[in-house]
């Protein structure tokens, strides 16, 4: 797959160690884009290092089901997604506005000792090698069921969609974009990230949305947060 000016054909094209940006509720998936506002010094340093190197950063959530005594260095979830830094802007007040383009997921391994201020981990890309294949598994997705659930959600929340753009979107792009935009919590987003394949991810999103719609109807109002 191509991300920015780089092409990643196999997992051998990816480094064994990545800097990671822990951010609760943030979801990056292959071939999607995630805009980020970077203001904490250690992550500004991380972006500087990425710009001077391979431009790769791993997005990972703090583990949603494990507490930590150190909120500045929380226990990390077991799976993240690496993105290439494809857009960069300085704001003039010390912040960076960047965009990451998702490449592939990875399993987190041992955390490396670092004096750089930001965290770095060993990465295992092998379980997710198929992420590098554009459109992998699209034919197995229940696109009709996904769009039906999307329409029900929008109707329930008095929202509109550009259905022309939705109908023209490739299935992989549609599934991953909807997962990233969904207003669910860290546990649900981690489940979407860790879904075995595109079909399972779409099914998981449908199931989560249907459960929330049912709860909303039972409570007499919208409960999405």
KEMI-796879 format. One line per 2 residues: their letters; for each residue x negated, z negated, y negated of N, C-alpha, C, CB. Coordinates in pm, whole numbers, m for minus. Glycine has a CB too. Example, Ala and Ser with C-alpha at 12.3 -4.5 7.8 and 13.67 -1.06 7.14 Angstrom:
AS) m1319:m780:569:m1230:m780:450:m1320:m780:330:m1131:m905:447 ~ m1285:m708:225:m1367:m714:106:m1290:m787:m3:m1408:m572:60;
//
This chain:
XX) m85:0:119:0:0:0:m88:0:m124:96:m122:m1 ~ m30:42:m236:m101:45:m362:m46:m61:m455:m93:183:m427;
XX) m136:m133:m520:m98:m232:m621:m189:m208:m741:m111:m379:m567 ~ m130:m163:m851:m212:m127:m965:m304:m11:m928:m295:m248:m1013;
XX) m432:m28:m953:m530:76:m922:m594:59:m785:m637:79:m1026 ~ m552:m41:m710:m614:m71:m580:m522:m33:m465:m650:m220:m572;
XX) m583:7:m355:m509:41:m233:m552:m54:m122:m533:189:m192 ~ m454:m115:m56:m479:m207:54:m418:m147:180:m420:m351:24;
XX) m503:m92:265:m454:m23:385:m441:m117:503:m547:92:421 ~ m534:m211:517:m532:m307:626:m569:m444:572:m628:m265:741;
XX) m551:m546:654:m585:m682:609:m736:m698:587:m536:m784:712 ~ m816:m604:641:m960:m609:617:m994:m581:471:m1032:m509:707;
XX) m899:m525:396:m921:m497:254:m897:m620:167:m830:m384:209 ~ m858:m731:229:m826:m853:154:m932:m959:181:m686:m906:192;
XX) m958:m1045:82:m1064:m1146:97:m1021:m1262:185:m1107:m1198:m39 ~ m1115:m1330:250:m1080:m1442:336:m1044:m1569:261:m1193:m1471:428;
XX) m1078:m1575:133:m1050:m1693:51:m984:m1647:m78:m1180:m1775:21 ~ m878:m1719:m118:m806:m1685:m241:m792:m1808:m331:m668:m1627:m208;
XX) m795:m1786:m463:m748:m1892:m552:m597:m1897:m542:m794:m1868:m700 ~ m539:m2016:m548:m394:m2027:m535:m333:m2095:m657:m357:m2103:m407;
XX) m214:m2049:m691:m139:m2103:m803:m14:m2169:m746:m102:m1992:m907 ~ m14:m2302:m733:106:m2372:m683:214:m2378:m790:70:m2515:m635;
XX) 333:m2328:m758:440:m2329:m856:574:m2339:m783:436:m2201:m945 ~ 640:m2452:m799:766:m2475:m731:874:m2379:m782:811:m2620:m750;
XX) 949:m2322:m690:1059:m2232:m725:1018:m2090:m753:1129:m2284:m842 ~ 887:m2062:m754:840:m1926:m779:826:m1852:m646:704:m1927:m855;
XX) 880:m1732:m642:876:m1652:m519:817:m1517:m550:1017:m1638:m457 ~ 712:m1481:m479:651:m1348:m487:661:m1286:m348:502:m1354:m537;
XX) 705:m1161:m343:718:m1088:m217:647:m954:m229:866:m1068:m179 ~ 611:m893:m116:542:m763:m122:618:m660:m204:520:m710:18;
XX) 543:m587:m286:594:m477:m368:696:m521:m472:654:m372:m279 ~ 690:m647:m512:769:m695:m626:673:m740:m735:866:m811:m584;
XX) 727:m764:m853:644:m807:m965:693:m942:m1016:646:m703:m1078 ~ 597:m1029:m1043:629:m1164:m1090:557:m1190:m1222:589:m1270:m985;
XX) 632:m1199:m1334:570:m1234:m1462:545:m1384:m1470:657:m1188:m1580 ~ 433:m1422:m1528:396:m1563:m1537:340:m1594:m1676:293:m1599:m1429;
XX) 371:m1714:m1722:320:m1766:m1849:216:m1872:m1815:436:m1825:m1940 ~ 90:m1843:m1840:m19:m1932:m1799:m69:m2009:m1921:m137:m1852:m1734;
XX) m63:m2144:m1911:m104:m2225:m2026:m195:m2340:m1988:17:m2278:m2098 ~ m191:m2384:m1861:m277:m2495:m1821:m420:m2445:m1803:m225:m2561:m1689;
XX) m518:m2524:m1851:m654:m2474:m1859:m711:m2429:m1725:m742:m2579:m1917 ~ m683:m2505:m1619:m742:m2466:m1490:m687:m2333:m1440:m717:m2574:m1385;
XX) m563:m2301:m1478:m507:m2173:m1436:m547:m2060:m1530:m356:m2183:m1426 ~ m576:m2094:m1655:m640:m1996:m1743:m776:m1959:m1687:m653:m2051:m1888;
XX) m850:m2061:m1639:m980:m2036:m1576:m963:m1951:m1449:m1050:m2169:m1542 ~ m857:m1976:m1375:m831:m1899:m1254:m806:m1752:m1288:m710:m1957:m1179;
XX) m728:m1726:m1391:m702:m1589:m1433:m831:m1522:m1480:m596:m1584:m1544 ~ m912:m1595:m1556:m1041:m1540:m1600:m1126:m1500:m1480:m1116:m1643:m1687;
XX) m1130:m1587:m1378:m1209:m1558:m1259:m1153:m1436:m1185:m1213:m1680:m1165 ~ m1021:m1427:m1177:m959:m1313:m1110:m988:m1183:m1183:m808:m1333:m1098;
XX) m982:m1186:m1315:m1010:m1066:m1394:m1155:m1021:m1377:m980:m1091:m1541 ~ m1243:m1117:m1355:m1383:m1084:m1336:m1418:m1050:m1193:m1468:m1198:m1380;
XX) m1318:m1057:m1103:m1344:m1030:m962:m1247:m928:m905:m1336:m1158:m881 ~ m1176:m970:m799:m1089:m875:m728:m945:m873:m780:m1088:m907:m582;
XX) m916:m953:m882:m784:m958:m946:m673:m1009:m852:m746:m821:m997 ~ m709:m1083:m750:m612:m1132:m654:m588:m1282:m672:m658:m1102:m512;
XX) m461:m1323:m669:m421:m1462:m680:m313:m1490:m577:m372:m1496:m825 ~ m323:m1601:m508:m221:m1640:m412:m116:m1728:m477:m284:m1711:m293;
XX) 11:m1687:m466:122:m1770:m512:172:m1853:m395:236:m1683:m573 ~ 186:m1983:m418:232:m2072:m311:310:m2187:m373:112:m2126:m226;
XX) 414:m2229:m305:492:m2343:m353:433:m2473:m302:639:m2330:m309 ~ 445:m2580:m379:422:m2712:m318:519:m2727:m202:440:m2827:m423;
XX) 476:m2793:m96:562:m2808:21:690:m2880:m18:489:m2885:133 ~ 807:m2817:3:932:m2878:m44:976:m3000:35:1041:m2776:m38;
XX) 914:m3023:151:958:m3136:233:849:m3241:255:1005:m3085:367 ~ 745:m3240:169:638:m3338:182:603:m3393:45:514:m3276:249;
XX) 600:m3525:34:564:m3590:m91:412:m3601:m100:629:m3729:m101 ~ 364:m3626:m219:221:m3641:m239:196:m3752:m341:157:m3509:m286;
XX) 84:m3817:m327:46:m3920:m423:m22:m3860:m545:m46:m4021:m357 ~ m54:m3730:m539:m125:m3663:m648:m42:m3545:m696:m265:m3617:m603;
XX) 43:m3564:m798:129:m3456:m845:51:m3337:m900:223:m3508:m951 ~ m74:m3359:m943:m154:m3249:m994:m213:m3164:m882:m266:m3303:m1081;
XX) m214:m3217:m761:m266:m3144:m645:m173:m3167:m526:m412:m3187:m611 ~ m53:m3112:m533:47:m3139:m429:11:m3075:m296:183:m3088:m474;
XX) 68:m3130:m190:58:m3066:m59:122:m2929:m69:126:m3153:53 ~ 56:m2828:m13:103:m2691:m27:184:m2646:93:m14:m2597:m48;
XX) 279:m2555:69:353:m2494:179:257:m2416:267:466:m2403:126 ~ 300:m2384:387:210:m2321:484:198:m2171:468:257:m2352:622;
XX) 286:m2110:389:283:m1964:370:295:m1933:221:398:m1895:449 ~ 214:m1839:175:220:m1792:38:216:m1640:36:105:m1849:m46;
XX) 203:m1584:m83:195:m1439:m97:87:m1405:m199:332:m1377:m139 ~ 0:m1312:m165:m106:m1272:m257:m55:m1160:m346:m232:m1228:m180;
XX) m91:m1170:m474:m54:m1066:m569:m176:m1018:m646:51:m1118:m666 ~ m171:m893:m688:m277:m838:m771:m235:m848:m917:m309:m690:m732;
XX) m327:m891:m1001:m302:m904:m1143:m303:m764:m1205:m409:m996:m1211 ~ m185:m715:m1240:m172:m577:m1288:m142:m568:m1437:m66:m506:m1211;
XX) m110:m681:m1499:m82:m681:m1643:m133:m811:m1702:71:m664:m1670 ~ m194:m800:m1821:m257:m917:m1882:m244:m907:m2033:m405:m929:m1841;
XX) m201:m1019:m2095:m189:m1021:m2240:m225:m1160:m2291:m46:m982:m2284 ~ m307:m1165:m2397:m336:m1290:m2466:m233:m1310:m2577:m480:m1290:m2525;
XX) m188:m1434:m2595:m81:m1461:m2690:m131:m1502:m2829:9:m1568:m2636 ~ m256:m1541:m2837:m309:m1588:m2965:m299:m1738:m2983:m237:m1521:m3077;
XX) m224:m1804:m2895:m214:m1950:m2902:m268:m2016:m2776:m69:m1993:m2925 ~ m355:m1945:m2705:m422:m2003:m2589:m359:m1973:m2456:m430:m2146:m2605;
XX) m243:m1904:m2457:m176:m1873:m2331:m208:m1731:m2285:m25:m1891:m2346 ~ m186:m1707:m2157:m192:m1573:m2100:m55:m1536:m2046:m301:m1564:m1988;
XX) m12:m1415:m2069:106:m1360:m2006:58:m1256:m1905:205:m1297:m2111 ~ 85:m1280:m1778:35:m1191:m1675:150:m1146:m1584:m76:m1260:m1592;
XX) 123:m1042:m1508:216:m997:m1404:139:m979:m1275:287:m865:m1445 ~ 192:m1034:m1168:135:m1015:m1035:223:m919:m957:121:m1150:m960;
XX) 160:m825:m888:232:m737:m796:205:m783:m654:190:m587:m815 ~ 311:m817:m581:296:m870:m447:236:m770:m350:429:m917:m395;
XX) 148:m819:m263:81:m733:m165:123:m771:m23:m71:m742:m180 ~ 92:m892:17:127:m938:151:129:m1090:155:27:m883:256;
XX) 203:m1143:250:204:m1287:270:79:m1330:347:332:m1331:346 ~ 54:m1459:347:m59:m1514:422:m28:m1657:464:m189:m1508:338;
XX) m90:m1697:573:m82:m1836:617:m200:m1912:557:m83:m1846:773 ~ m170:m2027:500:m276:m2107:438:m358:m2178:544:m217:m2208:339;
XX) m488:m2169:527:m579:m2240:614:m642:m2357:541:m687:m2146:667 ~ m766:m2384:571:m838:m2497:513:m860:m2476:364:m971:m2517:584;
XX) m839:m2584:288:m868:m2576:145:m1017:m2595:123:m787:m2683:66 ~ m1072:m2512:35:m1216:m2514:10:m1248:m2607:m107:m1267:m2371:m19;
XX) m1359:m2677:m94:m1407:m2759:m205:m1446:m2667:m320:m1526:m2850:m162 ~ m1408:m2704:m441:m1433:m2617:m555:m1462:m2699:m679:m1315:m2523:m580;
XX) m1558:m2651:m758:m1588:m2714:m886:m1528:m2633:m1001:m1740:m2729:m904 ~ m1447:m2535:m967:m1392:m2446:m1069:m1269:m2504:m1139:m1356:m2314:m1007;
XX) m1209:m2608:m1080:m1090:m2667:m1139:m962:m2620:m1075:m1086:m2638:m1284 ~ m959:m2497:m1024:m840:m2447:m955:m864:m2447:m805:m804:m2305:m1005;
XX) m757:m2445:m730:m765:m2461:m585:m787:m2326:m516:m637:m2526:m533 ~ m860:m2331:m403:m888:m2213:m325:m867:m2246:m177:m1031:m2161:m351;
XX) m811:m2150:m102:m783:m2175:39:m829:m2057:124:m633:m2201:60 ~ m858:m2089:250:m880:m1983:348:m746:m1920:382:m951:m2039:477;
XX) m744:m1789:406:m620:m1717:425:m620:m1642:559:m596:m1619:310 ~ m508:m1646:626:m488:m1570:748:m378:m1468:722:m452:m1664:869;
XX) m416:m1342:709:m321:m1236:681:m265:m1172:808:m386:m1130:596 ~ m327:m1200:922:m292:m1132:1046:m143:m1141:1083:m374:m1187:1158;
XX) m78:m1258:1068:63:m1265:1108:155:m1177:1023:111:m1408:1099 ~ 104:m1130:909:189:m1055:817:133:m916:788:205:m1132:687;
XX) 58:m860:883:m5:m730:863:96:m620:832:m85:m691:986 ~ 218:m633:884:320:m531:860:367:m528:715:438:m553:951;
XX) 337:m634:638:375:m633:497:308:m519:422:338:m766:432 ~ 196:m470:472:124:m362:405:186:m225:430:m20:m361:450;
XX) 285:m219:519:351:m93:551:478:m80:466:384:m83:703 ~ 475:8:370:589:24:281:714:64:359:558:129:172;
XX) 824:m4:333:950:30:396:965:m17:538:968:175:392 ~ 872:m98:587:877:m143:725:1006:m222:752:754:m230:758;
XX) 1085:m176:849:1205:m247:890:1329:m218:807:1180:m390:885 ~ 1321:m123:714:1437:m94:630:1559:m51:711:1402:13:529;
XX) 1535:26:817:1646:81:895:1724:m26:970:1594:183:994 ~ 1667:m145:983:1734:m253:1056:1819:m343:966:1630:m337:1128;
XX) 1808:m324:835:1879:m411:740:2025:m370:730:1812:m405:601 ~ 2113:m470:729:2256:m446:705:2276:m435:554:2345:m561:767;
XX) 2246:m317:503:2255:m296:358:2399:m314:308:2203:m156:321 ~ 2494:m264:384:2636:m277:345:2675:m424:334:2728:m205:447;
XX) 2635:m505:434:2667:m647:430:2599:m718:314:2626:m713:560 ~ 2476:m676:283:2403:m736:171:2474:m706:39:2259:m685:167;
XX) 2515:m581:19:2582:m543:m105:2719:m608:m116:2594:m391:m115 ~ 2787:m624:m3:2917:m690:m3:2902:m836:m50:2981:m685:138;
XX) 2799:m903:0:2775:m1042:m39:2734:m1050:m186:2667:m1106:49 ~ 2651:m955:m230:2610:m952:m370:2732:m936:m461:2510:m838:m394;
XX) 2822:m846:m424:2941:m824:m506:3028:m951:m511:3024:m706:m451 ~ 3041:m1019:m398:3119:m1143:m395:3057:m1249:m484:3131:m1195:m250;
XX) 2925:m1259:m481:2857:m1356:m567:2879:m1323:m715:2707:m1359:m535 ~ 2863:m1196:m750:2880:m1156:m889:3023:m1180:m936:2843:m1008:m907;
XX) 3120:m1144:m852:3260:m1166:m888:3290:m1314:m907:3353:m1107:m781 ~ 3233:m1398:m820:3257:m1542:m827:3202:m1602:m955:3197:m1611:m707;
XX) 3095:m1541:m1007:3028:m1595:m1124:3051:m1512:m1250:2881:m1607:m1098 ~ 3149:m1419:m1243:3184:m1335:m1358:3062:m1262:m1414:3247:m1419:m1466;
XX) 2984:m1204:m1324:2865:m1131:m1362:2881:m983:m1329:2742:m1188:m1292 ~ 2800:m901:m1395:2803:m758:m1372:2667:m712:m1318:2839:m681:m1501;
XX) 2667:m596:m1255:2543:m538:m1206:2541:m389:m1238:2527:m561:m1053 ~ 2421:m334:m1250:2406:m191:m1268:2412:m128:m1129:2271:m154:m1342;
XX) 2532:m97:m1084:2550:m52:m946:2485:84:m920:2697:m44:m914 ~ 2467:163:m1024:2398:290:m1007:2253:266:m965:2403:373:m1137;
XX) 2187:173:m1034:2048:140:m1000:2040:73:m864:1987:48:m1107 ~ 2138:m13:m834:2140:m81:m705:2151:19:m592:2256:m181:m698;
XX) 2241:118:m607:2262:216:m500:2141:306:m480:2385:300:m531 ~ 2063:326:m586:1946:414:m577:1822:341:m528:1919:477:m711;
XX) 1822:209:m530:1703:132:m493:1674:144:m344:1721:m15:m531 ~ 1548:155:m310:1508:152:m169:1545:16:m111:1356:180:m152;
XX) 1577:13:17:1628:m109:79:1528:m223:70:1664:m83:224 ~ 1402:m195:95:1301:m302:87:1294:m359:m54:1162:m249:129;
XX) 1292:m271:m153:1287:m316:m292:1410:m398:m326:1275:m194:m387 ~ 1526:m353:m280:1651:m422:m309:1652:m562:m249:1769:m342:m255;
XX) 1618:m574:m121:1618:m703:m54:1522:m800:m123:1581:m688:94 ~ 1398:m756:m144:1298:m846:m201:1329:m882:m346:1161:m781:m193;
XX) 1383:m786:m423:1417:m816:m562:1531:m916:m569:1454:m687:m636 ~ 1632:m901:m484:1744:m996:m483:1697:m1136:m443:1854:m948:m388;
XX) 1605:m1143:m349:1551:m1273:m307:1478:m1341:m423:1456:m1257:m188 ~ 1402:m1263:m498:1326:m1321:m609:1418:m1365:m723:1224:m1221:m660;
XX) 1528:m1292:m743:1618:m1324:m853:1721:m1431:m819:1689:m1200:m897 ~ 1737:m1461:m692:1842:m1555:m652:1816:m1693:m711:1852:m1563:m498;
XX) 1922:m1765:m750:1908:m1892:m822:1901:m2013:m730:2023:m1909:m916 ~ 1839:m1999:m615:1836:m2108:m519:1710:m2192:m536:1844:m2055:m377;
XX) 1704:m2303:m463:1597:m2399:m478:1473:m2365:m397:1646:m2534:m441 ~ 1371:m2449:m408:1243:m2423:m341:1254:m2408:m190:1148:m2534:m371;
XX) 1337:m2489:m123:1348:m2478:22:1406:m2344:65:1433:m2592:77 ~ 1510:m2300:m6:1570:m2172:27:1472:m2057:0:1699:m2152:m53;
XX) 1399:m2066:m110:1305:m1959:m142:1189:m1955:m42:1250:m1977:m285 ~ 1148:m2071:6:1043:m2074:107:1094:m2013:237:994:m2218:130;
XX) 1220:m2038:270:1277:m1978:390:1282:m1826:378:1418:m2033:416 ~ 1314:m1776:261:1316:m1631:238:1175:m1573:250:1376:m1599:100;
XX) 1077:m1644:198:939:m1599:206:891:m1593:352:848:m1690:125 ~ 928:m1694:429:875:m1705:565:956:m1626:667:871:m1849:605;
XX) 1065:m1562:625:1145:m1482:718:1056:m1383:792:1258:m1407:642 ~ 1081:m1369:920:994:m1291:1008:975:m1147:961:1049:m1290:1148;
XX) 1083:m1083:919:1078:m943:878:1186:m918:774:1095:m848:1001 ~ 1195:m794:729:1290:m761:623:1434:m786:667:1273:m616:580;
XX) 1466:m751:789:1601:m773:842:1637:m922:838:1613:m719:986 ~ 1546:m1005:884:1570:m1149:886:1581:m1204:744:1459:m1222:962;
XX) 1500:m1150:653:1507:m1196:514:1643:m1164:454:1395:m1132:430 ~ 1693:m1042:479:1824:m1005:427:1933:m1092:488:1854:m857:455;
XX) 1925:m1116:618:2024:m1201:685:2020:m1344:631:1999:m1202:837 ~ 1900:m1394:603:1886:m1529:548:1948:m1537:409:1739:m1570:542;
XX) 1923:m1435:326:1981:m1434:192:2133:m1428:199:1927:m1316:112 ~ 2187:m1345:288:2332:m1336:304:2389:m1471:346:2369:m1228:408;
XX) 2326:m1536:445:2376:m1664:495:2373:m1772:387:2295:m1709:617 ~ 2263:m1780:312:2252:m1881:206:2360:m1858:100:2112:m1877:141;
XX) 2379:m1732:63:2477:m1700:m41:2619:m1728:6:2463:m1553:m84 ~ 2648:m1691:130:2783:m1717:182:2813:m1867:189:2799:m1654:322;
XX) 2714:m1946:229:2734:m2090:233:2757:m2147:93:2614:m2159:299 ~ 2683:m2096:m3:2700:m2147:m139:2833:m2104:m198:2585:m2101:m227;
XX) 2876:m1981:m167:3007:m1935:m214:3119:m2020:m154:3027:m1787:m179 ~ 3105:m2052:m26:3206:m2135:39:3211:m2274:m24:3178:m2147:190;
XX) 3095:m2331:m52:3090:m2463:m116:3150:m2457:m256:2944:m2514:m122 ~ 3119:m2349:m327:3173:m2333:m461:3325:m2326:m459:3116:m2208:m526;
XX) 3379:m2252:m363:3524:m2240:m352:3589:m2373:m316:3560:m2134:m249 ~ 3524:m2448:m226:3578:m2578:m186:3575:m2679:m300:3501:m2632:m68;
XX) 3470:m2666:m386:3458:m2759:m497:3537:m2715:m619:3312:m2775:m534 ~ 3589:m2593:m613:3667:m2544:m726:3585:m2495:m842:3757:m2650:m774;
XX) 3457:m2466:m817:3373:m2415:m925:3240:m2368:m872:3351:m2522:m1031 ~ 3159:m2318:m961:3028:m2265:m924:2927:m2378:m913:2979:m2161:m1025;
XX) 2848:m2376:m805:2751:m2484:m785:2608:m2436:m788:2777:m2553:m654 ~ 2586:m2307:m805:2449:m2256:m804:2371:m2313:m921:2448:m2103:m810;
X) 2248:m2355:m892:2163:m2412:m996:2026:m2348:m986:2154:m2566:m982;
//
